[in-house]
Amino acid sequence: MTTEVKASHILVETEEEAINLKEEILSGTAFEDIAAEHSLCPSSANGGDLGFFGRGQMVGEFEEAAFDLNVGEVSAPVRTNFGWHLILVTDKQ
């Protein structure tokens, strides 16, 4: 059973921006590069890397999406009270 996920994310203001950035990622632009350039979160300095986290450490919508993803998968846009996120799970343990 997965107890922690390691994820990176990109935080933007609008769903439209998140959709457009996901298209760029799927077209081959590195997630880390998009995060560094576009994310509003301080984690953008690290390519969006949030490290490992367990259940109860992130806001509910974000956590649910992250735990549902497979390693290497990028989420659909996820809305939280912070804005719109794209989430990339990079590891699970």
C-alpha positions in Angstrom: 0.0 0.0 0.0 1.2 3.4 -0.9 1.9 5.6 2.1 3.7 8.4 0.5 4.0 10.0 -2.9 6.8 12.2 -4.3 5.3 14.8 -6.6 6.0 18.0 -8.5 3.4 20.5 -9.4 2.7 23.6 -11.4 0.4 26.2 -9.8 -1.4 28.7 -12.1 -4.3 31.1 -11.8 -6.7 29.6 -14.4 -7.8 26.2 -15.7 -7.2 27.4 -19.3 -3.5 28.1 -18.4 -3.2 24.7 -16.8 -4.7 23.0 -19.9 -2.3 24.8 -22.2 0.7 24.0 -20.1 -0.3 20.3 -19.9 -0.4 20.3 -23.7 3.1 21.7 -23.8 4.3 18.9 -21.4 2.6 16.2 -23.5 4.3 17.7 -26.6 7.7 17.1 -25.0 8.6 20.2 -22.9 10.0 19.1 -19.6 7.7 19.4 -16.6 10.5 20.9 -14.6 11.1 23.6 -17.2 7.4 24.6 -17.4 7.2 24.7 -13.5 10.3 26.9 -13.3 8.9 29.3 -15.9 5.2 29.4 -15.0 4.4 28.1 -11.5 3.3 30.6 -8.9 4.5 28.4 -6.1 7.9 28.9 -4.5 8.6 25.2 -5.4 9.1 26.5 -9.0 12.7 27.2 -8.0 13.1 23.3 -7.8 11.1 22.5 -10.9 8.0 22.2 -8.8 9.4 19.4 -6.6 7.4 19.0 -3.4 9.3 15.9 -2.2 7.6 13.0 -0.4 4.3 13.6 1.5 1.8 11.4 3.1 -2.0 11.6 3.5 -3.2 14.6 5.5 -0.3 16.8 4.5 -1.8 18.5 1.5 -5.2 20.0 0.8 -7.8 17.4 0.0 -8.2 17.8 -3.7 -4.5 17.9 -4.4 -3.8 14.9 -2.2 -6.6 12.8 -3.7 -5.3 13.6 -7.2 -1.7 12.8 -6.3 -2.4 9.5 -4.7 -4.6 8.4 -7.7 -1.9 9.1 -10.3 0.6 6.5 -11.5 4.4 7.3 -11.4 5.2 9.4 -14.4 1.6 10.5 -15.0 0.6 14.2 -15.2 -2.8 15.0 -13.7 -5.7 16.9 -15.4 -6.0 20.4 -13.9 -6.8 20.2 -10.2 -8.5 23.1 -8.5 -7.7 24.1 -4.9 -8.1 27.2 -2.9 -4.6 28.2 -4.1 -5.4 28.0 -7.8 -5.1 25.3 -10.5 -2.4 22.6 -10.3 -0.8 20.2 -12.7 0.7 17.3 -10.6 3.4 14.9 -11.7 4.0 11.9 -9.5 7.7 10.9 -9.6 7.8 8.2 -7.0 5.7 6.2 -4.5 6.6 4.3 -1.4 
